[in-house]
Amino acid sequence: MSDDLLQQFRPSEVINWDDNTKKLILLGYINNQQSILILQKKPFEKQVQQLLFDNALQYFHNDIYTKYTFQQLNEIDCELISPANQVHIDKYSKSDQIIIEETYEMFLKQQIIQMPLDWVYNILEKKKEVENIVFENKNFLILKDYVFVNSKNLEDLHLLALPFQRDIKSLRDLNQDHLQMLEDIYNEGLRIINEEYKLDQKYVKVFVHYLPSFYHFHVHFTHSSQIGQSFRDIPLSSIIQNIKLKSNYYQIVALQYVTRVRINKF
């Protein structure tokens, strides 16, 4: 990526925002190609620090209560996606969410709009993010997810397991042939986290998304403090048990998932 790519971004509209997480998502262009810029304020450091209030502006005072505003108290993270296709735009746009009960027959008929997987293959082929890999064997590798790479806060823990086999797209493709790999992912991920971060498995959430955000099967390892944040989180231990009960479990069961309906007017 060119160092000045961010400077070339020209915003055209706000497509999403979240006042609670202090996130703003802009749609724009770089060299006539649609691009997405995600801006989010970083959380405060959890320690006492010297603050500079030279530019603070008072806007309210009543008895013992005074309010100020000032800029750049904490940093802003930027993520740039360029070029962005319609799948990216739909994913990051403000939307309502509806629940779908998907039978396997519905799954077979649906048209999956796939995001490009070049970034996944770059990892698997050791072209990118080699420094983030924490475990590897002949079947899969485990690496730090990019959201955890620059964090020292253990509650931000996020590792990602990626199989080398490319024809496992989602939960729907799993059967008894994949059991050993799934168990190895579960055990090796927990072992690495315990050895590297001294975190007991009771504090680790191991799960798969359905629907996935991209269609190369992958497993998430996060801190237990993140429990309950996503409707689509399915524990890997439950997946393993279900396949042991019936090899083609995920080819016959109905699965619920949340899909987005884009809000056109803000």
N, C-alpha and C positions, 0 to 999 in steps of 0.2 A: 504494500500500500504506500502511495506517495505521501511524504510528510505533510504536504500542503493540501491534502484531500479535504480536510475539515474546513479549511479556509475557502474552498471552492463551493461549499454547500450553500444553496440559495433556497430559503424556506418559501413554501407556497401556502400551507395551511396547517393548523393544529388539528391533528386527528385523534388525539387522546390526551388525558391528563388525570392525575390522581392527587388531590390535595393532601390526603393522609400520608402517602409515601413520597410526596414532593417530586413527582415525576411528570415530565412534559414530553410529548412525542410529536415531532414535526415531520410533515411530508414536504419534500422539496426536490431540487434537481442538482445534479453535478454533471456538467457537460451534456445537458439535455437528456440525461438518464434519471428516472425517478429514484429517489433515495430517501431513507428514513433516518432521522437523528433523534436519539433517545437521551434526554437530559434528566438527571436525578441527583438531588442533593445528597451528599454522603452523610451518614450519621455522625453525631458528635463523638469525639474521643471520650472514653469512659475513665477519665482521669482529670485531676485538677490541672489547669493550664492558664498561662497568662494571656488575657484577651486584650486586644487593642480596640479602644472605643473612640478613636480620634474622629471618625466620620459618623458617629451616632447622632441621629436626629430625633429630638423629643417631639412626640405628637399628641401626648395626653398627660395631664397631671391633675390629680384630685386627692388632697390630703396626703396620705402615705403612699398612694399609688401613682407611679409614673411609668409610661411606656415609651419605648424608643424603637427605631428601626435603623439598621445599618447593613451595609453590603458585605458579602464575602466573609461571613463568619466561619463557614465551613465550605469545603470544596464541592465542585460539581463533577459527577462522572458523566462522560459522553460515550455513547455507542453509536457508530455509524454503520448503516447497512446500504451498500451501494455496489451495483445497481439492485434495486428492490423490485420484486415482481408482485403480482396481484395477491399472491398468498401471503407475502409479508405485510402488505398494506391491510388486508383483511384481519390478519392476526393482531396487529398493533392498533387498529382503529377502535374508537369507542363503540361499545356494542352492548346489547342485551344478551342474556344467556338463556337458552332453553334446553330442556333435558330430552334426550332421544333414547328410546328403548330399542336397541339394535339387535335383530336376529342375525344368525349367520347368513341367511339368504339375503338379507338387506346388505350385509357387508360385501357379499360377492357381487352385488349389482351396483354398489356405489362407485362413483368416479373419484378416485383419490387424486387430489391436486398436490403433487409432490414438490417440496422445496428442493433446491439443488443440494446435493450431498457431497460436493467437492470438499468442503471443509472437514467432513467426517473422514473421507478417504485420505485427505492430507495427513490426518492424525494416524490412521491405521498404517499408512505407508511411510511414516516417520518423516514427513516433509515439514510438518508444523507441530508445535507444542510438545516436542520431545522432552523438554525440561519439566513438563508437568506430569509425565507418566510416573506412577508410583508402583505399578506392578504390571507384569506381562507374562503370559505363557503362550502355548501354541494356539489356544482357542480364543483368547480375549485379552484386552488390556484395561487397566484402570488408571484414570488420570484425574487431576484436579480440574473441576469445572472452572471456566474463566471467571465466574462470579466470586470464587474462593481464592483465586491465585494471589490477589493483592490484599487479602484480609488476614489479620492476626487474631481475629475474634473467632473462637471455636464454635460459637453458635451460628456462624456463617458457613460451617462445614458443608461442602458439596463435592462429592466425587462422582465420577461417571464411568460405568463399565460399558465397553464397546466390544462386541464379538467381531472377530475377523470375517466370519461367514456373512456374506452380503445378501443372501436370499431370505434371511429372517427379518421381515419388515416391521412386524408388530406382534402384540400378544396373540393375535389370531393365527399366527404361523407356528406357535409352539405346540410341541407334543412330547411323547416319551423319549424321542431321540435326543431331545435337548436337556433332559433332566440333569445329567452329570455336569454339563456346563453351567446350568442355573445354580446348582448346589455349590459348585466351585466358586462362582461369582460371589454368592452370598458369604461363604466361609472366608475366602481370601480378602474380600472387602472389609469384613469385620476385623480380621486379623491385622491387616495393614493399619486400620484406624486405631486399634488398640495399641499397636507397637509405636506408631508414629506420633499419635496425639494423646495416648494414655486415656482413651475414652472407652468405657465399658459398653458392650453392645446394647444394654438397656437404654442407652442414650442415643442410639443410632436408628434412624428410620431408613429401611431398605425397600424400595418400591419401583413400580413401573407405571407409566402414564398410559391411560386409554381415554380418549384418543391421544396418540403421541404427538409431540410437536414436530418431529421429523421421522420419516419412515425407514430408519435403520434401527433395529431393536437395541435398546439400551436400558441400563438400570441405574437408578439414582441412590446415593447414600447421603443423607443429610442429618443434621442434629435433631434430636427429638423435640426441641423447642419449636420446630416448624410444623409439628403435627397439626392436622386439621386445616391446613391452609389451602388444600386443593381437593375438589370433589373427585378428580380423576386419578388420585393416587391409589394403586392397588399393591398391597404388600407382596414382596417376592416370596415370602414364606407361604402365603396363601396360594399363590400361583403354583408353587412346587407341590403342595399338598393336593390341589385340585387335579393336576396332571397325574399324580400317583393314583388317585381314585379312578380316573378315566383318561386314557392317553389323548383322546381327541376332545377333551373337555371344552377347549376354546374354539372348536369348530362346531359345537352344538349348542352352547349356552348363549342366552341373550345377555348383552352387556349394555349398561347405561353409560351414556357420556353426555357431556355438556358441549353444545355448539353455540357459536356466536351469530347473532343477527345484527348486522351493522346499523348503527344509528346515523341517519343521514343529516339530521339537524341537531345542533348543539343548543 
